[in-house]
Amino acid sequence: MEIRANSVLIPPQTTTYYCSIIELPPQLKQTKHHAIKYEAVITPGNEQFVHHFEVFHCQTPTRPFAGDCSTAKPTEAKSCSKVLAAWSMGANPVVFPPQAGMPLGGPGFIPFLMVEIHYNNPALLSGYTDSSGLKITFTKHLRPFDAGIMELGLIYSDANSVPPMQKAWPLTGYCPSENGRKIGEINRDDHYSPHWQHIQPLEPHINVLPGDVLATTCLYETLERKKWTWGGYGIEDEMCVNYIHYYPASEIEVCKSAVSNSSLHSFFSKLGVVDKRLSIQEKYLSIKWNTAKIGLLREFYHVSPLNGHPSNWTRVIRPEYLEAPNSDGIYKSDECLAIND
């Protein structure tokens, strides 16, 4: 089965989000299946434009749709929010382990899926038509467990942003709990590139237990940048996110955080920015930054309470970590800065 854009003309603008809603074929409507593999299908010649896409399950009945969803999502797409699959530029096919598969179809399953494609066109080129999307391989022979996917990291917001001329600037998003004890890193990429992303299998599989914290840290170097780098949705913005496939599936598909907005505005006030009409970016730009103030911002990012998503949690206490014994020598100075700082 494929879920793809329908010969969309890529606009001559830097960032475009395009949505396409399809109805499942009859055999999937009638009987539950397991998806066991998914992979990108990119229109030849359009590799430079297709930055990433996500496939969502629509939670209420809707109808087929194809069109722009860069700003407000159309009415047809309002309920299409549960992530089923995700792909980013450079990623390989995702193959599920033999004991789990992503559930699709059957009685009670709303038979509509939506693909949301991010087109990146910084050169403002025109005349390119795209039908990219996702190919899903499924089986009627169900596996022991339903698999799920969860988005971790930072909320897409300029509340967490990166100042210029920094050698190492860590930002961390939490799926929070309390009083965590670090037992090791699940995954790490010391040479990350937004042009070569990947989802990789973890062997052996990691057991995540009640009370565990899932923290995602992105470390930024901006020594050659003269301007701020904002958190946000565009290709020139930063998205510190991490997708995990897991089993058995739960109802949670997103568990992310950002610094508390109220705490951030209090921080701005202490630095003399009190005009409530200013946006977050305008407040950052209103401050005459120096080494001392940059240090205060770094400390603020490390201790501020959190806002959680998709819940309405506000001012959540930031998790504290206790390091496990250093008997095996794996805890080095260059480990995840979310822990050491």
HUKAVEN-V785155 format. One record per helix or strand of 3 or more residues. SS is the DSSP state (@ for helix, = for strand). FROM is the first residue (numbers start at 1). TO is the last residue. Records with the same first field share a line. If there is no record, write none. Layout:
SS = FROM-TO + FROM-TO
//
This chain:
= = 2-4 + 15-23 + 33-41 + 50-58 + 65-68 + 80-88 + 100-104 + 112-120 + 133-139 + 145-154 + 169-175 + 180-182 + 214-220 + 241-247 + 254-259 + 306-309 + 321-323
@ = 26-30 + 75-77 + 261-270 + 280-286 + 291-303 + 337-340
//
